[in-house]
């Protein structure tokens, strides 16, 4: 099942106050869950209803007044208000190699603040503080029920679903200190979606093709089988430190091919289009725009011809 959030009338998808939860009920059709007398109270309740089969019944039997055409709305972040976005660094072997670092023996964990979230087709806004903004296509894992001290063998049962995630990064700001969070948390630096695909529809999160394209040219291509730490291992190890709440997002790391590792570096510019596509989950497609105070607004998109790179992690 596919869940999403939307704004009626095609308004920008970053306005949290107007976002409505919905379920995909067929090709090009959503069921607006706020149209029901007792809509789910929050994402945890929504995922609980899905697990119990109640959402499927709602989608199948919804009145016409609750049905919305997908092409008449603007999708926002499927999980608009997570309590945490937990990111994992160096979790693909080829990405660790291209950065010249040893494979981690424990997950490299940093935070990305929820204000960075934006919709699957909304702009990535270049900040004036950086001239080295990079892409990172990643598998996003959404927690479905509260998890604390969870064993690895049961960890996937705590996952509510999966989505595509772009861990946009201002490399220069990221490298101001040894802590990465500041360069990762600019507004719009976390495009997610387009849908939250529930866990039942993703039998094996360690067997998903993942690809990132800039202006139509493939710059990252790998498979989640190449992760150093699996989804189950990450959920288990993180839950030993903190309580994972329904709606929390774990961004599981990026494959090789990031812009900073290319020669010359391939950073994002005003006018570029960045796509992150993951098997079974769909495709993000975000235009890049210059923010206030950024020099060169309106310059043509970055030339990326000839930079196609295939992930080679084992």
C-alpha positions as CSV (number, residue, x, y, z in Angstrom):
1,X,0.0,0.0,0.0
2,X,1.1,3.6,-0.7
3,X,0.5,6.4,1.7
4,X,1.2,10.1,1.0
5,X,0.4,13.7,2.1
6,X,-1.0,16.2,-0.2
7,X,-2.1,19.8,-0.6
8,X,-5.2,20.6,-2.7
9,X,-4.9,22.9,-5.6
10,X,-1.2,22.3,-6.4
11,X,0.2,24.5,-3.6
12,X,3.8,24.1,-2.6
13,X,4.3,20.9,-0.6
14,X,6.2,22.4,2.3
15,X,3.3,24.0,4.0
16,X,2.8,21.6,6.9
17,X,-0.5,23.2,8.1
18,X,-2.4,22.2,5.0
19,X,-1.1,18.7,4.4
20,X,-3.7,16.0,4.3
21,X,-3.0,12.2,4.7
22,X,-4.1,10.0,1.9
23,X,-3.8,6.5,0.6
24,X,-3.4,5.6,-3.1
25,X,-6.5,3.7,-4.1
26,X,-5.8,3.1,-7.8
27,X,-4.0,4.5,-10.8
28,X,-3.9,8.3,-10.4
29,X,-6.4,8.3,-7.5
30,X,-6.0,9.1,-3.8
31,X,-8.4,8.7,-0.9
32,X,-8.4,11.7,1.4
33,X,-8.3,10.3,4.9
34,X,-9.5,13.6,6.4
35,X,-12.8,13.1,4.7
36,X,-13.8,10.3,7.1
37,X,-15.7,10.9,10.3
38,X,-12.8,9.5,12.4
39,X,-9.6,10.0,10.5
40,X,-6.3,8.4,11.9
41,X,-5.0,10.6,14.6
42,X,-1.3,10.5,13.5
43,X,1.1,8.5,11.4
44,X,1.3,5.8,14.1
45,X,-2.4,5.3,14.0
46,X,-2.3,5.3,10.2
47,X,0.3,2.5,10.1
48,X,-1.6,0.6,12.8
49,X,-4.8,0.8,10.7
50,X,-2.8,-0.4,7.6
51,X,-1.4,-3.4,9.5
52,X,-4.9,-4.3,10.7
53,X,-6.3,-4.1,7.1
54,X,-8.6,-1.2,7.9
55,X,-6.9,1.2,5.4
56,X,-7.5,-1.3,2.5
57,X,-11.2,-1.4,3.4
58,X,-11.4,2.5,3.6
59,X,-9.7,2.8,0.2
60,X,-12.0,0.2,-1.4
61,X,-15.2,1.6,0.0
62,X,-14.5,5.3,0.1
63,X,-17.3,7.6,-1.2
64,X,-16.7,9.6,-4.3
65,X,-16.4,12.7,-2.2
66,X,-13.2,11.4,-0.6
67,X,-11.5,10.5,-3.9
68,X,-9.0,13.0,-5.3
69,X,-7.2,13.0,-8.6
70,X,-3.4,12.8,-8.1
71,X,-2.8,15.2,-11.0
72,X,-4.9,17.9,-9.3
73,X,-2.9,18.0,-6.0
74,X,0.6,18.7,-4.9
75,X,2.4,15.9,-2.9
76,X,4.2,16.8,0.2
77,X,6.5,14.8,2.4
78,X,4.7,11.6,3.2
79,X,5.9,11.8,6.8
80,X,5.6,15.6,7.5
81,X,6.4,15.6,11.2
82,X,8.9,13.0,12.3
83,X,10.3,13.4,15.8
84,X,13.7,12.4,14.4
85,X,15.6,12.0,11.1
86,X,18.5,9.7,11.8
87,X,21.2,9.6,9.0
88,X,23.9,6.9,8.5
89,X,27.2,7.9,6.9
90,X,29.6,5.6,4.9
91,X,27.1,2.7,4.8
92,X,28.0,1.6,1.2
93,X,31.4,0.1,0.6
94,X,32.0,2.0,-2.6
95,X,31.1,5.3,-1.0
96,X,33.6,4.7,1.9
97,X,36.2,3.9,-0.7
98,X,35.7,7.0,-2.8
99,X,36.0,9.2,0.4
100,X,39.3,7.4,1.3
101,X,37.9,6.2,4.7
102,X,37.9,2.7,6.3
103,X,34.7,0.8,6.5
104,X,33.0,1.6,9.9
105,X,32.7,-1.1,12.5
106,X,29.7,0.7,14.1
107,X,27.1,2.9,12.2
108,X,28.3,6.4,11.6
109,X,25.2,8.4,12.9
110,X,24.3,12.0,12.5
111,X,21.1,14.0,12.6
112,X,19.2,15.9,10.0
113,X,16.5,18.2,11.4
114,X,12.8,17.8,10.3
115,X,12.7,21.3,9.0
116,X,14.8,20.1,6.1
117,X,12.0,17.9,4.8
118,X,10.4,18.9,1.5
119,X,8.1,17.2,-1.0
120,X,9.1,14.8,-3.8
121,X,8.8,17.4,-6.6
122,X,9.5,20.6,-4.7
123,X,12.6,22.7,-5.2
124,X,16.0,22.2,-3.5
125,X,16.9,25.7,-2.6
126,X,20.6,26.6,-2.8
127,X,21.7,28.6,0.3
128,X,24.0,31.6,0.2
129,X,26.3,30.0,2.7
130,X,27.4,27.3,0.4
131,X,28.8,26.8,-3.1
132,X,29.3,23.1,-2.8
133,X,25.8,21.5,-2.6
134,X,25.8,17.8,-3.3
135,X,23.2,15.0,-3.8
136,X,23.0,11.7,-2.0
137,X,20.3,9.2,-3.0
138,X,19.3,6.9,-0.2
139,X,16.7,4.4,1.0
140,X,14.6,5.9,3.8
141,X,13.1,3.7,6.5
142,X,10.1,4.8,8.4
143,X,9.4,3.4,11.9
144,X,5.9,2.0,12.3
145,X,5.7,1.3,16.0
146,X,7.7,2.2,19.1
147,X,11.0,0.4,19.2
148,X,13.4,0.1,22.2
149,X,16.0,-2.7,22.7
150,X,14.9,-4.5,19.6
151,X,16.8,-7.6,18.4
152,X,18.1,-7.7,14.9
153,X,16.0,-10.8,14.1
154,X,12.7,-8.9,14.9
155,X,13.8,-5.4,13.8
156,X,12.0,-5.4,10.4
157,X,8.6,-6.0,12.2
158,X,9.0,-2.4,13.6
159,X,9.4,-0.9,10.2
160,X,6.2,0.8,8.9
161,X,7.4,1.4,5.3
162,X,10.1,2.8,3.0
163,X,10.6,5.8,0.7
164,X,13.1,7.5,-1.5
165,X,15.3,10.0,0.3
166,X,17.8,12.6,-0.9
167,X,20.3,13.6,1.8
168,X,21.3,16.9,0.1
169,X,24.5,18.2,1.6
170,X,26.4,21.5,1.7
171,X,29.9,20.0,1.7
172,X,31.7,23.2,2.6
173,X,29.5,23.8,5.6
174,X,29.5,20.1,6.5
175,X,33.3,20.4,6.8
176,X,33.4,23.4,9.0
177,X,33.7,21.1,12.0
178,X,33.9,17.4,12.7
179,X,30.1,17.3,13.1
180,X,28.1,17.0,9.9
181,X,24.6,18.1,11.0
182,X,24.9,21.8,10.1
183,X,25.7,21.1,6.4
184,X,22.9,18.6,6.2
185,X,20.0,20.5,7.7
186,X,19.3,23.5,5.5
187,X,15.7,23.9,4.6
188,X,14.7,21.8,1.6
189,X,17.7,19.5,2.0
190,X,15.6,16.4,2.6
191,X,13.3,15.6,-0.3
192,X,11.3,12.4,0.4
193,X,8.6,10.4,-1.2
194,X,6.8,10.3,-3.5
195,X,4.9,7.8,-1.4
196,X,5.5,5.8,1.8
197,X,5.3,2.2,0.6
198,X,4.3,0.0,3.5
199,X,6.6,-2.7,4.6
200,X,4.3,-5.5,3.4
201,X,5.0,-4.4,-0.2
202,X,8.8,-4.5,0.2
203,X,9.6,-8.1,1.0
204,X,13.4,-7.5,1.2
205,X,14.8,-4.0,1.8
206,X,18.3,-5.4,1.0
207,X,17.4,-6.1,-2.6
208,X,16.4,-2.8,-4.1
209,X,18.0,-1.0,-7.1
210,X,18.8,2.6,-6.3
211,X,19.8,5.3,-8.8
212,X,20.5,9.0,-8.8
213,X,20.4,11.2,-11.9
214,X,21.4,14.8,-12.5
215,X,19.9,16.4,-15.6
216,X,19.0,12.9,-16.8
217,X,22.5,11.4,-16.5
218,X,23.1,8.6,-14.0
219,X,25.6,9.6,-11.3
220,X,24.8,6.9,-8.7
221,X,23.7,3.3,-9.4
222,X,23.8,0.5,-6.8
223,X,21.7,-1.9,-4.8
224,X,20.8,-1.9,-1.1
225,X,22.5,-5.3,-0.9
226,X,25.7,-3.3,-0.8
227,X,25.1,-1.7,2.5
228,X,27.6,-2.3,5.3
229,X,24.8,-2.3,8.0
230,X,21.5,-3.7,6.9
231,X,18.1,-2.1,7.7
232,X,17.5,-4.7,10.5
233,X,21.0,-4.1,12.0
234,X,20.4,-0.3,12.0
235,X,17.0,-0.5,13.6
236,X,18.4,-2.9,16.3
237,X,21.5,-0.9,17.1
238,X,19.7,2.5,17.1
239,X,17.0,1.2,19.4
240,X,19.6,0.2,21.9
241,X,20.5,3.9,22.3
242,X,17.2,5.7,21.8
243,X,13.5,5.1,21.6
244,X,12.4,5.0,17.9
245,X,8.9,6.5,17.5
246,X,6.3,5.9,14.7
247,X,7.2,8.2,11.9
248,X,10.9,8.5,12.6
249,X,13.0,8.3,9.5
250,X,16.3,6.5,9.1
251,X,18.3,7.6,6.0
252,X,20.4,4.5,5.4
253,X,23.4,6.0,3.6
254,X,24.4,6.6,0.0
255,X,26.2,4.6,-2.6
256,X,29.3,5.8,-4.4
257,X,29.1,8.5,-7.0
258,X,28.5,11.6,-4.9
259,X,29.4,14.9,-6.6
260,X,32.2,15.8,-4.2
261,X,34.1,12.6,-5.1
262,X,34.1,13.3,-8.9
263,X,36.9,14.9,-10.8
264,X,36.1,17.7,-11.2
265,X,33.5,17.8,-8.5
266,X,29.9,17.8,-9.6
267,X,27.9,20.2,-7.4
268,X,24.4,21.4,-7.9
269,X,23.5,24.6,-9.7
270,X,20.4,26.7,-10.3
271,X,18.4,25.0,-13.1
272,X,19.6,21.4,-12.4
273,X,17.1,18.6,-12.0
274,X,17.9,15.8,-9.4
275,X,16.1,12.5,-9.5
276,X,16.4,9.7,-6.9
277,X,14.7,6.5,-8.0
278,X,14.4,3.3,-5.9
279,X,12.9,0.0,-7.1
280,X,9.3,-0.4,-5.8
281,X,9.3,3.0,-4.2
282,X,9.2,5.5,-7.0
283,X,11.1,8.6,-8.0
284,X,11.9,12.0,-6.5
285,X,12.3,14.7,-9.1
286,X,13.4,18.0,-7.6
287,X,14.5,21.1,-9.5
288,X,17.4,23.1,-8.0
289,X,16.8,26.9,-7.5
290,X,19.0,29.6,-6.2
291,X,18.0,31.0,-2.8
292,X,18.2,34.6,-1.6
293,X,21.6,36.1,-2.0
294,X,23.0,33.3,-4.2
295,X,25.2,34.6,-7.1
296,X,24.4,33.2,-10.5
297,X,20.7,32.7,-10.2
298,X,19.3,31.8,-13.6
299,X,22.6,30.2,-14.8
300,X,22.0,27.1,-17.0
301,X,22.1,23.7,-15.4
302,X,25.4,21.9,-14.6
303,X,26.9,20.0,-17.5
304,X,27.1,16.3,-16.4
305,X,27.6,14.6,-19.8
306,X,30.2,11.8,-19.5
307,X,30.1,11.5,-15.8
308,X,27.9,8.3,-15.6
309,X,29.1,6.1,-12.8
310,X,28.0,2.7,-11.7
311,X,28.2,1.7,-8.0
312,X,30.6,-1.2,-7.6
313,X,30.1,-2.1,-3.9
314,X,30.3,-5.7,-3.0
